[in-house]
């Protein structure tokens, strides 16, 4: 492809106006989202929410912008998310462990990112390895290095407040501090791609690399340059991510590469190369961000955003195909098809018509989903309360006659799919019906501190009365909870605690000492006061599990010195991974004769691994639900299961949330009335559910949860 042909191709797009046809359709989609969510979402069409959407878009937005010239050049970079994780860990290491000033640590991190990106480019240009293969390898390499440097455990916190302002502060009290930096990067890439010879060369390389090389363009240099830029910007995104979340962990940026690629392709950049724009990428980014934000403010299932985004992405990729009139034998697709004709055929005919259909479908699905959800909610309301549903919440509860509206409690588990939290939700819904509380239940599908922060930010914008959260990372979430309290929102933590100054009360299912002592005493009974055991935990950073492990170790050291802990393995709250980790420990440490699983999915996962290994000399105990473990208890694989009534925990969290707003629960109280649970003891700011209960072969069938 010649340089004049590239000029003709660029000139063709300008004749359509500032926006290409596909971008006009995407803009129409974004406008439709704004209109719909302005109607069905609470506090959606506000200045604060607009800036909040922009703030939450920055990290993925930076990756999307950096990937646009990469994809325009015909490449792909799957490693940007993993490089974010490595950069975050290195940034924390430079600052905390090496004692470098925060600015120097950030500069070194950016340099490492540029070097990592250039390595991708080197393998692609010098060794002629396809970009997909190279970046798939570096995807695993960078994440593995991050986890290796931290042991999968260490995380970096307590960054100086002046640095945290970059991710958490607001200029003039309104504009997110990181937004000007994002705008500057976007402008720089726009100039690079659309107003420079480098951008014209990238279009030529992506459209026909052989022709670009024959035309004398430095193809390898251009390709290497965009991968270096991608690495540099990925590290910048990592620094902002750390400032936003307040912590640096090896899992930073997990899955971000897919969201970034989605935004780029949805914005009209050809996945085959040769066409794309920064403006289109920004439109794709905001279409996704507004969709996610709007669904949460409308109290609709957040998973619907993934469905709609996936449908639109598949439509965009499906339409982004080579024109069928190009001869198969032609090595250069520009040989038989002029750029003008290609643009007109692909952009105007296919993209316009198909994306108009996509807009109509997306809008219909959003509106239909909201209507279905509303009707279902009304049916449940009337079915559960009859005519009482028409009366104010205060009249139904009788606790505070001055209550003029329904209390809104936003409640978040660590992960929505965990059976333990599903049981908690049932109890929470029971309390909400009794009290006339509007309950919003949302959170990440897997334990993810960053996602927890994102959801809480949305709830702050929505203006809920209470946020009740099961904390995944103590330090990481405390900053956003403090922000909620500053806005007048009450904060309750449950299952796992945040920093004391970040919440009003902690609903504590049991003290760490009670849990640790109960588990360790049962382990000693089974082992006969000597032997080795292994712990399977959900996460090495979960605040409550760290406290349980400390109590277990303290009890062991004090009373059972002849018992040794041989291994501590995380399962990420997944039963399958608990199975795999247990199997690995059995193979590596045959002397282990007991597994202590301290998260609910781990108990049946460990029991199944022991069963399949045929190790009748190995027993399992842990914190689990009766229904998940009855079979293994009766088979003699699991000796006992220790837990509290998880439904009661959810019930108590909602009860406390209601009472703190109603004014019947105040600091300094020593007890509280909790509906069907009766009087509940309060120690300081800890609301205590009670002592843990041990389920055995003799009593486990009496329970159904």
N, C-alpha and C positions, 0 to 999 in steps of 0.2 A: 504494500500500500504506500503510495507516494505522499509526500508532505502536502502537495496541492489537494490531494484527495481528502486528507484530514481537514484542511481548511474548508473544503466544500461541505464536509460532514458537520463541522462546527457552525458554519454559516447557515446550514439547513435548520439546525435547532433554534437559531436566533430568529428565524423568520416566523416561528410559531409564537414568538413573544418571550417575555422573561421566564415564564413557566412553560415547560414542555407539557404536552397533552396528558401524559400519565401523572405528572405532578399536579395538574389542575384537578384531576379526579381525586388524588390523594388529599388535596386541600379541601375538596368538597366533603370527603369522608371525615376529615378532622372537624370541619364546621358542623356536620351532622352530629358527631359525638358531643360537641359542646352544647348544641341545642338540646339534645335528648337529656344529657346529664344535668343541664341547668333546670330542667323540669322535674326530674326524678331524684336528683342528688341533693343532699343537705350541704349548704354552704359551698356548693361547687363553683358558682359564678361569682367568685370574690377575688379581690386582689391578692389576699394572702394565699389562697389556694393556687392561683396562677403561678406565683413565685415558688410555692412548694413543689408543684409539678416540675418546674424548671430545675429546682435544687436536686430533686431525686433523679433527674435525668442526666446529671453531669457526668458521673463515672462511665456509664454505658454510652453516653453521648460522645465522650472523648474517644472511646474505642471505635465507635461507629464512624466518626470522622476520619480517624487514622486508617481504618480499613477501606474507606471509599477509594482512594487512589490505588491501593493494593488490588482490589477487585477490578477496578477499571483497567489495570495493566494485565488482566487475565489471570491473576493469582488468587490466593486465599491464605489467611493466617489464622489457624485454629489455636495458636499458642498465646494470644493476647491475655486471656483470662488467667491462665497459669502464670504468665509473666507478672501479672498483677500480684498474685500470691507471693511469688519469689521476691518481688520488689518490696512488698510490704514487710516481709520478714527481714530483708537486708536493711531497710530503712530503720526498723526497730533495733536491729543489731548495731548499726553504726551509731545510733544515738545513745542507747542504753548501755550496751556492753563495751563499746569503744570510747564512749564519753565524748563524742564529737558534738559540736554545736548543731542545733536542729537544721539550720540552713545548709551547712556543709553536708550533713547526712542526706538531705534531700537532693543536693547537687550530685553527690556520688551515686545515689539511687538512679537518678536520671541517666547518668553515664553508663551504669550497668545495663539499664534497659536498652540504650542505644546499641551497646555492644552485643547484647543478646539478639536484638533484631537484625543486626548486621550479619550474625552467624547464620540466621535463617537465609538471608539473601545470598550469602557466600555458597551455601550448599545448593541453593536453587540455581544460581548463575554459573558456578564453576563446575560443579559435579553433575549438573543437568538432571537433578532429582526433582520430580514433580512437587510443586508447592504443597499439595495436600499431604504427601508422604512426609516431607521435611517438617512441616508444622505440626503434624500429628505426633511425630517423634518428640519435638521440642515441647509440645503440650504436656506429655508425660514427664519429660526431663525436668522442666521448670517446676512443676508441681511436686515432683519427687524430691528435688533439691530443697524446696521450701519446707516440706515435711521432715526431711532429714536434718535440716539445720535446727528445727525446733523439737525434734523427736515426736512430732505430732501432739505435743503437750504444751510447750511454752507459748505464751503470747505476751505482747508488749503493751503496757498501759501506762497511765499516769504521765501522759505527754503534757508539756507546758500549755497553759491556757491560751497564750498568744498564738500557738500553732493550731490548737483545736478551733480557734476562731475561724480559720480558713474553711473548715467543713461544717461548723455549727453556728457561726455568727452571722449577723445581718448588718449590712452597711446602711446607715441612717435608720436602723431599726426595721427595714423593709426588704432590701435587696440581699439575697443570699451572698455571702462573701466569696464563694467560689464561682459565681455566675460571670463576673467580668473576665476571669481567666478563661472560662469556657468560651465566651464570645470571642476573645482574642485568638484562641486556637482555631475556632471555626472560620474566622475571617482570614487567618493566615493560610489555611488549607484551601479556602475558596480562591484566593489569589493564586496559589500554587497550581491548582487544577484547571482554573478557567481563565487566568490572565497571565500565563507564563508559557515559555517554550517547553518547560518540563511537562506541564499538563498536556500540551498538544502531543508531545512525544509519548506520554503514557497512553493516550487514546489510540495512537497509531500502534503501539506495542500490543495493546489489548485486542485491537480489531484484526491485526494481521502481523504477528511478530516477525515472520520471515521477510515480509515486504518492508517493514520498518528497518530491519537490519540491512537489506539491500539498498535502502534509501540513505544509509549512512548514519542512522541514529544510534547512539551508544546504548543499546538495549540492556546489556548487563548492568551498566552503571545506573540506569534509570530504575531497573527492578531492585537492585541492591539498595538504592536510596530510599524507596518507599517502605521497604521492610525495616530499615534502620529507623525511619520516622515512626513506624508502627510500634517498635520497641520503646522508643523514647516516650511517646504519648501514653503507652501502657503503664510505664513507670510513673508518669505524672498522674494518671488516674489512680494509681496505688497510693500515692502520697495524699491525694484528696480523699480517697476512701478511708485512710487511717485517720485523717483529721475529722471526717464526718462521723465515723463510728467510735473513735476514741480508743481503738485498739488495733494492733497488727497481728494477724494470724496467718497460718499457712493456707487456710481455705479462702482467703480473700479472692474475690473475683470468680468464684466457682460458677460456671455456667454463663458467665457474662459474654463469652465469645459468641455463643449462639444468639443471644439477644442482639448483640451488635450487628452480626451478619444479617439477622432478620430485618433490622431497621434499614440497613444499606440496600438490601434487595427490594424491600417493600417501597423504598424511595425511588425506585426506577433504575438503579444501577444494574447493568447486565451481569449476571453471574458468569457469563462467558467472556466478559471483558469488552472493552471498546466503547462503552457508554456509561455515563453516570454523572452525578452532580452532588455537591455538598448540600445545596438547598433541598434536593430530593431526600437525601439522608436525614436531614433535620426534620422534614415533614414526616418521614417514616418513624423516626424516634418519637416525635410528639404524638403521633397517632397511637402508638403503643402506650406511651406514658399516660396520656389522657384517658385511654380506655381503662387501664388498670386503676387509676385514681378515681375515675367516675364510678366504676362498679363498686368500689369500697364505700364511697360516699353515698351511693344509692342502696347500700346494704344488700347488694346482690353478690352471688358467689364469685369470688375472685378467679376461680378456675375458668369462668366463662371468657376471661380475657385471653387465656392461652388458646382456647378453642377458636375464637374469632381471629386472633392474630395468625394462628396456623392456617386457617382457611384462606385468609388474604395472601399469606406468603406462598402457599401452594399455587394459588391463582397467578400471582406475579411471576413465579418461576416457570410455571407451565406456559405462560404467554411469552416468556423470554426465550424464544427458540430461533434457530437459524431460518431465514426465509427459504421456503421450499423450492424457489426457482433457482437457487444456486446449484450449479452442476456439482455432483459428488466428486468428480475427478479433479476439480479445480483446487490447487493448493492454496490459493488466496481467494477468499470469498468476495473480495472487492473486484475480482477480474470480470465477473459477469453480472454484477449488481451495483449500480451506482449508489453512493451513500444517501443521496436524496430519496431514491426509491426505497431503500432499506428503511430509512427513518419513517417515511410516510406509511409504508406497509405495516411496520411493527408498532410504531408509536400511535398512529392515528387510528387505524382500523382495528387492530386486535386489542390494544391496551385500553383505548377509550371505551369500546363496547363492553369488554369483559369487566373492567373495573367499575363501570356504571352499574353493571349487574351486582358486582361485589358490594358496592355501596348500599344498594337497595337491600340486599340480603343481610348485610351487617346491621343496618338500621332496623330491619324487621326483627332480626333475632334479639337485638338489645331491647326493643320495645316489648316484644312478645315475652321475653324472659322476665322483664320487670312486671308485666301484667300478671303472668303466672305466679310469680313470687308474691305479689300483693294479694291476689285472690287466695292463695294458699295460706298466707299469714292471717288474713281475715277469717278464713274458715277455722283455723286453729284457735284464733282468739275467741270467736263466738262459741266454738265447741267446748273450749276449756272453761269459759266463764259465763256463758249465757248472756243475760241482760246486763250483768255486771260489767261486761266489756264496754258498755256505753258510758259508764261513770268514770270520773277522774281516778287516777291511781291512788290519791290520798284517801278517797272515800272507800276504796276497796281494802286498803291496808289498815286504815284506822289509826296509823301510827303518827301521822303528822297532818293535821287538818289544813295547814297552810300550804301544803304541796299543791301547786296549781297545774302541774303537768306530769307526764309519765317520765320516770327516771330511766335514763339510757345507760346501760352498763356494757362496755366493750370488753370482752373476755378473750384472752389469748392463751392457747396451750403452747408447749414447745414444738409439737408437731401434731397436725390434725389427724393423721392416720394411725397414731399409736392407740392400741386398744385401751390402755390406761386412761388416756385423755378423752376417749370416746365415752367411757363410763363416767368420767368427771362431767362431761357435757350433759349427760342425762340428768344428773343431780342438779346442775346449774339451771337447766330448763324447768325442772320441777319447782325450784325456788322462784324463778322468774314468773311462773304462772301464779303461784301463791301470792306474790307480792305485787303483781301488776307491773313488773319491770320489763322494759324492752331490752332484750338480750341480743347483742351482736357477738357472734362467735367466729373468729377468723384468726389466721396465723399461717406460718410456713408449713409446707407438707413434710419437710425434714427439718431437723434442728438447724436453724440458721439465724445467728444474731443480727446480721444485716437486714434480713427480711423482717424480723421482729421490729427493728427500728423503723423500717419503712412503713409498716402497717400502723404503728403507733403515731407516726407523724401525720398520717391520714386521719386518724381518729382525733388528733388535736385540732386539725382543720375542721373536722365535722362538728366539734364542740360537744362531745359526749360528756356525761356527768362523772362517770367513773371508768378508769382503765384498770382492769384486773389481769395481771400477766404472770404466767409461769416462766421465770427467767432462765434463758439459756446461758447467757454470759453476764456475770454480775457487773463488771466494770463497763462493758460495752453498751449496756442498755440504760445505765443509770443516768447518763447525760440527757437522753431524750425524755426520760421519766421526770427529771427535774424541770425540763421545759414544760411538760404537761402541768405540773404543779404550779408553775409560774403563771400559767394561763387559767388557773382556778379549777383545774380538773383534779378530782380526788384520785389517788393511786393506791391500789391494793396489789400486793404480790402474793402468790400462792404456789405451792409445790416447791419453788426455789426462790430465794430472796435476792433483792437488789441491795444497793448501799442504803443504809438506814435513812439518810437524808433525801433519798429519791422516792420514798413512798410514805404513806400514812400508817399502814398496818401490814403485817405479814401473816397470812393465814397458814399456819404451820401444821402439817399433817401429823407430825410427831417430831420430837427433838432428835437431833443427830445422835445424841448419846443413847437414847432409847432404841433407835434403829440399829446402831452399830453394836451395842451390847447384845441385843436379841439375836442378831445374825451370828456374831462371833461365839456366843454361848451355844447356839445350836450346832455350829461348825465343830466346836470342841467336843460336844457330846458325841457327834458322829465319828470323829477322828480318834476318839479316846485320848484326847489331850496331847497327841503328837502326830506329826505328818505334814504334808504340804497341800496347799489349796491355791486356787487361782480365782481372780475376780474378773468377771465380764461386766463392764460398765457401758453406759450409753455414750458418754463423751468424756474426754479427759479434761475438759474445761467447764463442764456444768457445775454450777456453784453448789447445788445440794449434794451431788454425788461426791464432790471433793470433801465436803464436810462429813459425809457418811464414811468415806474411806479413812479419814483421820480418826473417827471414833472407833472404827473397826481395828485399826492399827494400835490405838491406845489401849483398847481392851485386850488385844492379843499380847502386847508387850507387858501389860500389867499382870495378867492371870494365866496366859498360856504361852510361855516363852519357848516351848518345844514344838510349837506349830509355826511353820514358815509360809509366807506368801511367795509362790513361785513365779506368778505372772499377773499382769494387769493389762487387759486388752479391751479396747473400745469397739462397740458394734454399731454405732451411729443410729441407735434405736431401731435396728432392723433385725428381725428374727433370723433371716438367712445369713447375715453377717455374723450373728452370734453363733450360729451353727458352724460356720467356717472357722471362726476364731477358736472355738472350743476344740474342734478337730485338730487344728494346728498345735494347740497346747498339749493335747493328748499324745500327739506324735513326737513333739519336742521334749516333753517332760512326762514320761510314763510314771514317774513317782507321784504325780498329782492324783489325789484320790477324792477330791471334793471341789466342786465349782460353786462359787458364790456369785449369782447373777443379780446385780442391783438395779436393773431396769426391767420393766415388764416384758418386752419382747425377748429379752435375753434368757429368761428362765425356760420357756418351752424350746427355744433354739438350742440351748446347751443340753437340755434333756434329750432331745432328738439326736444330737451328735453322740452323746454317751450311749444311747440305745443302739444306733447304727454301728458304733465301734465295738459293740459286744462287751463293753467293760462293766461287768456286774459288780466290780470292786469300787466303782466310782459313783458317788452320789452328787445330787444337785440340790441346792437350796437357793432362796433369793426372794426378791420383792416382786410379786406377780399377782395376777388376777386369778381367782379360783377357777373360772370357766376355762381359762387357757391351760390349766395345769392339772385338772382332775385326772385325766388319763394317765399322766406320768406319775402322779402321786399313788394311784391305785396299782400301777405296775411296779412300784418300788424304786423307780429311778430317781424321782424327786422325793426327798424325805419330808420336806415341809415348805410352805410358802408363807412369807411374812408380809403383811400389808395392813393398811387401814382401809376403811370403806371409802373407795375413791369417789363414789357417787355423793357421799356425805361431804367430801372435800369440795367438790364443785358447788354443792348446795350451800355450804358455809361461806364460800367466797362471794356468792351472789348476795346472800343474806347480809354479810358484812358491808358489801358495796352499797346496798340499799340503805342500811342503817346509818352509815357515815354521812350520806347525803341528807337523810331525814333528820339527822341531829341526835339520834338515840345511841350512837356509838361515838365516844369522844376520847381523846388522849387522857390517860390517867385512869380509865375504867379498869376494874379488876375482873369483870365478868360481863357477859352479854347474853340476852335471850335470843336463841337462834331457831325459831320455829319448831319443827318436829324434833330437832336435836336437843331441845331444852337449854339449860344453862351451860355456857361454854366459858372456860377459864381464860383469862387474859394475863399474860406476864409481860409487863412493859408494853412494847408494841407488837407482841406476838400473840395471835389468837390461836389457841391450842385445840386441835381437833380431838386429841386423846392419844392413848398409848397404842402402839402397833399390835396387831392381832396375828396369831400364828394359826395357819390352816394346815391341818394334818389329815391323814387318811380317815380318822374317826369323825371329823366334823366338816370336811370340805364340801360334801354333798348338800349341806344345809344352806349353802350360799349360791346365789345365781346372779353373778355380775363378772 
